């Protein structure tokens, strides 16, 4: 009887010990992302400039750690805005050019798939470096929040574009801190590059800087 009680006590003690990052573990949690553009669209005879705004996204984070390797899959959505400044040439004898400004808003969906390798041997605070593939999908509906011409706002309807799927690559550094035996906090700065622009209009290379913060529960 004493042996059985001692064995049960040892099991409880082992469960209470902080194993942190040891072993192969799945984890699932919520993630918040902060995205900002590093490149701007190229002007053309009509479009003078496109100004992108930073955006905040949210979603689900799934991860699996096997040995020194970390695999992440995320499902994110964000609402992104950008201003377009362009010229419209009016049809009149004086050939007047009207400069207009439109603020567009669209819903974006992102699925980053990344693989990272642990660079240190700590169990509580782990540092990883890795690469990934990012797929982004832009919804059909684009809202025009404001439209200014001739010095004042003009009401215009929203419009639809063809849904646009983009595939790019990423480089990331992952900081993983084990709060307890079950909960972990993860911070991930990343650089992403897309062969096409991330708006729905202009094809050109585009780059973004991203910071992801997630809180996960180890299964």
C-alpha positions, 0 to 999 in steps of 0.5 A: 500500500505504501508503495502504491501511494508513493508511486501516485505521489511521484506521478503528481510531482512529475506532472507539477514540474515545469517541463516547458519546451521539452518533448513533441507538443501541439499547441493552439491559441489566438494570434494578433498581427501588426502589418505595415508596407515597406514598398509603395506602388509605382506611379503611372500617367494617371495614378500619382501615388498610393499610400498604404496604412498599417493594419491590425489582424487577428486569427488562430495559431496552430503549432507543433514542436518536434525536437528543435523544429517548430511548425506553425500554421495561422489563419488571419484576417485584417481590414486594410486601407489605402489612399489613391491620388490620381488625375482625371482629365475633364472633357472640356475645351480647357482640358482641365485636370482634376486631382482626386483622392479615394480611400479604399478598404478591403478585407484580407485573409492570410494563411502563413505556413512556417518552419523554424529551427531552434537556435538556443538550448533553453527550455523556458525562453526559446529562439527560432529562425525560419522561413515560410510560405504565405497565401493571401486572398483579397475579397471581392468587395472593396469599399470606398470610404471617402472620395475627394475631388474639386476640394470637397468630399463626393459620395460614391458607391463601393465596387467589386473586383475579381478575387485575388489570391497571392503567394509569397515567402517570409523570413521570421525570428520566433521568440517563444516563452513558456509561461507555465507547463501549459501556456506559452507566449510567442512573438514573431517579427517577420518580413514577407515578400510577394511577387505581386502587389498586395492591393487588387490593382497593380502588379509589382513586387511588394514587401511587408513587415509583420509582427505576430503575438500569440498566446497558446495552450499546449495540448 
